[in-house]
Amino acid sequence: MSNSNIKCAFFHSEEWGCIGSSAADMDWFKDVGYCFQADRRGAFDFINNIFGNLYSKKFSKRISPILKHYGYSEKSGSITDVGQLAENGIGVCVANMSCGYYNPHTDEEIVEFYDSNNCLDMISMLVAELGCSKYEYKQESSRKKSNYKNDLAGDSWGDFRGSNKNYWYGDYGTASSEIMLNDDGEETCYYCGNSDLAKSEFTDDEYECRWCPDCESDLLVEKRAEKSQNQIARELEAEDISDTYSGSLEHRQIVNNYLQDYHNKKQNKNK
């Protein structure tokens, strides 16, 4: 994508509660007509609501044909930088979207090239369609306001709809499960501490998952019995579509299994 009238912003500590974007110099955004962020798992979610609508119905109607063309649909999402910019008063339409990564915050996180490239193509088409016009919009947020000084001192935490701040565990990103147990033995969300969890649509023969409605995350409970080395070897021999991957054999097998599964799903979908 090549355009001389595009601005890019990279914020610090989004996972800690959008600390960088909450302190952004909003004067820098005065000449911005709209704002897109590609930072959501999966391939087909286009986020139009984070504690309040992120853009207008007119904007939605304008971009709808492009979203449909690239397989995206509008959904609500969880806290992220564009939502914070909306709360800061950026004053224009903003959106977040899936960009092709899976199993976030785990040792098995991967980026699926075809899904990421599809996202890039969609953003390019959106920019071409919307041009340099300004799409004004003021968000009416329903989120509880957070005072970061009080939060860090251990007082109320408002970034995850009232959840406990103690979602930041020392083994963050290395745990084999995104589920914790509280003192009562209840399953709780690894990230926000919520114990009111539901079944996740990502549960299948290989993974058991939960859905956290508080921080709107799909959580890995466990990966079911590992495949035998012989089974993995047979799959690799059948079709090794990660033959350009230069990492370790263990990670190569993980990548190949995910790509092979994705390839099979694509094939079945086209039948």
C-alpha positions in Angstrom: 0.0 0.0 0.0 1.5 3.3 -1.1 0.0 6.6 -0.1 1.7 9.9 0.8 -1.2 11.0 3.0 -1.2 8.2 5.6 -0.1 8.6 9.2 1.0 5.6 11.4 1.0 5.6 15.2 2.7 2.9 17.4 1.6 3.0 21.0 3.3 1.5 24.1 1.7 -0.8 26.6 -1.6 -1.5 25.0 -1.9 -4.8 26.9 -1.5 -2.9 30.2 -4.6 -0.8 29.5 -3.8 1.4 26.5 -1.3 3.4 28.5 0.4 4.9 25.5 -2.7 5.8 23.5 -4.4 7.2 26.6 -1.5 9.7 26.8 -1.4 10.5 23.1 -1.0 14.0 21.8 -4.4 14.4 20.1 -3.3 17.5 18.2 -1.3 15.1 16.0 -4.6 13.6 14.9 -6.3 16.8 13.9 -5.8 16.3 10.2 -6.8 12.6 10.3 -10.0 11.7 8.4 -10.5 8.2 9.9 -8.4 5.7 11.8 -7.9 1.9 11.3 -6.1 -0.6 13.5 -5.3 -4.2 12.6 -4.9 -5.9 16.0 -7.4 -8.7 16.5 -7.1 -12.4 16.4 -8.8 -14.4 13.6 -9.5 -13.3 10.0 -13.0 -11.8 9.6 -14.0 -9.5 12.5 -14.4 -5.8 11.8 -14.9 -4.1 15.2 -17.5 -1.4 15.2 -18.1 -1.1 19.0 -15.8 -0.9 22.0 -17.8 0.4 25.0 -19.7 2.4 22.4 -20.0 2.7 18.7 -16.8 3.5 16.9 -18.2 4.9 13.7 -21.5 6.2 12.2 -24.2 4.3 10.2 -23.3 6.4 7.2 -19.6 5.2 7.4 -20.8 1.6 7.9 -22.9 1.8 4.8 -20.0 3.3 2.8 -17.6 0.5 3.7 -20.0 -2.4 3.9 -19.5 -3.7 0.2 -15.7 -3.8 0.8 -16.0 -5.7 4.1 -18.3 -8.2 2.4 -15.9 -8.6 -0.6 -13.1 -9.6 1.8 -15.2 -11.8 4.0 -15.4 -9.5 7.0 -18.4 -8.8 9.2 -19.0 -6.1 11.9 -18.8 -7.1 15.5 -18.2 -5.7 19.0 -14.7 -6.0 20.4 -12.6 -5.4 23.5 -10.3 -2.6 24.7 -7.6 -1.6 22.2 -5.9 1.6 21.1 -8.4 2.9 18.6 -11.1 2.6 21.2 -8.9 4.7 23.6 -8.4 7.3 20.8 -12.2 7.5 20.4 -12.5 8.1 24.2 -9.7 10.7 23.9 -11.9 12.6 21.5 -10.3 11.9 18.2 -13.6 12.9 16.6 -13.5 10.7 13.5 -14.6 7.2 12.7 -12.2 4.5 13.9 -12.2 0.7 13.7 -10.2 -2.4 14.7 -10.0 -5.6 12.7 -8.8 -9.2 12.6 -5.4 -9.5 10.9 -4.6 -13.2 10.8 -2.9 -14.1 14.1 -4.1 -17.0 16.3 -3.5 -18.4 19.8 -2.3 -15.0 21.1 -0.2 -14.8 24.2 0.9 -18.4 24.0 4.0 -20.3 22.8 1.9 -21.5 19.9 0.9 -18.1 18.5 1.2 -17.9 14.7 0.4 -15.4 11.9 -1.4 -16.9 8.9 0.0 -15.1 5.9 -3.1 -15.4 3.7 -5.4 -13.9 6.3 -2.9 -11.1 7.1 -2.5 -10.3 3.4 -6.3 -10.3 3.0 -6.5 -7.7 5.8 -3.9 -5.6 4.1 -5.7 -5.7 0.8 -9.0 -4.7 2.5 -7.4 -1.8 4.2 -5.9 -0.7 0.9 -9.3 -0.9 -0.7 -10.9 1.0 2.1 -8.4 3.8 1.9 -8.9 4.0 -1.9 -12.6 4.2 -1.4 -12.7 6.7 1.5 -9.8 8.9 0.2 -8.8 12.0 2.1 -12.2 12.9 3.3 -12.9 13.5 7.0 -15.5 11.2 8.5 -16.4 12.9 11.8 -17.9 10.9 14.6 -18.0 11.5 18.4 -18.2 8.3 20.5 -20.5 8.1 23.5 -18.6 5.7 25.7 -20.2 3.4 28.3 -16.9 2.4 29.9 -16.1 3.2 33.5 -13.4 5.9 33.5 -10.0 4.8 34.8 -7.6 6.7 36.9 -4.2 5.2 36.2 -2.5 6.6 39.3 -5.1 5.0 41.5 -5.2 1.8 39.4 -1.5 1.3 39.8 -1.8 1.9 43.6 -4.3 -1.0 43.7 -7.6 0.9 43.6 -10.5 0.3 41.2 -9.5 -0.8 37.7 -11.7 0.4 34.8 -10.1 -1.0 31.7 -12.0 -4.3 31.6 -15.5 -3.3 32.7 -14.7 -3.5 36.3 -12.4 -6.5 36.4 -9.6 -6.9 38.8 -6.3 -5.4 37.6 -4.4 -8.6 38.6 -4.6 -10.0 35.1 -0.9 -9.4 34.6 0.8 -12.6 35.8 4.5 -13.2 35.9 4.4 -16.0 33.4 2.4 -14.0 30.9 2.8 -15.4 27.4 4.4 -18.6 28.6 1.6 -20.4 30.3 0.0 -23.5 28.6 -3.4 -22.4 29.7 -5.2 -19.0 29.8 -7.4 -20.2 32.7 -6.6 -19.7 36.3 -8.3 -21.1 39.5 -9.3 -18.7 42.2 -9.4 -19.5 46.0 -12.7 -21.2 45.6 -11.5 -23.4 42.8 -13.5 -21.6 40.1 -12.1 -21.1 36.7 -11.1 -17.5 36.1 -9.8 -15.6 33.0 -6.0 -15.3 32.9 -6.2 -11.7 31.7 -9.0 -10.0 33.7 -9.9 -12.4 36.6 -13.5 -12.9 35.6 -15.0 -16.2 36.8 -18.3 -16.0 34.7 -17.0 -17.9 31.7 -18.9 -19.6 28.9 -18.1 -22.2 26.2 -16.0 -20.9 23.3 -16.7 -21.5 19.7 -13.0 -22.4 19.3 -13.5 -25.6 21.3 -12.9 -28.5 19.0 -11.2 -32.0 19.0 -7.8 -30.5 19.6 -8.5 -27.6 22.0 -10.8 -26.9 24.9 -11.5 -23.2 25.2 -13.7 -20.8 27.3 -15.2 -17.4 26.4 -14.8 -14.5 28.8 -17.6 -11.9 28.2 -15.8 -9.4 30.5 -12.6 -8.8 28.4 -14.2 -10.5 25.4 -11.4 -13.1 25.0 -11.4 -16.7 23.8 -9.3 -18.6 26.4 -7.3 -21.7 25.9 -8.0 -24.2 28.7 -5.9 -27.0 27.4 -4.6 -28.6 24.3 -5.8 -32.2 24.2 -3.5 -35.2 24.0 -0.5 -34.5 21.9 -0.1 -36.3 18.5 2.5 -39.0 18.4 5.7 -38.3 16.7 4.8 -41.0 14.1 1.5 -39.2 13.3 3.3 -35.9 13.0 5.9 -37.5 10.7 3.2 -38.9 8.5 1.4 -35.6 8.2 4.7 -33.8 7.3 5.5 -36.4 4.7 2.0 -36.2 3.2 2.3 -32.5 2.5 4.9 -30.2 4.1 3.6 -26.7 3.3 5.9 -25.0 5.7 9.1 -26.1 3.8 10.4 -22.5 3.9 10.2 -22.2 7.7 13.7 -22.0 9.2 12.8 -22.4 12.9 13.2 -25.4 15.1 11.7 -28.8 14.2 9.2 -28.6 17.1 8.0 -25.2 16.0 8.1 -26.2 12.3 5.7 -29.0 13.2 3.4 -26.6 15.0 3.4 -24.2 12.1 2.8 -26.9 9.6 -0.1 -28.4 11.5 -1.8 -25.0 11.7 -1.2 -24.3 8.0 -2.4 -27.8 7.0 -5.5 -27.4 9.1 -6.2 -24.0 7.5 -5.6 -25.4 4.1 -8.1 -28.3 4.7 -10.7 -25.9 6.0 -10.3 -23.7 2.9 -10.7 -26.8 0.7 -13.8 -28.0 2.5 -15.3 -24.5 2.3 -14.9 -24.4 -1.5 -16.6 -27.7 -2.1 
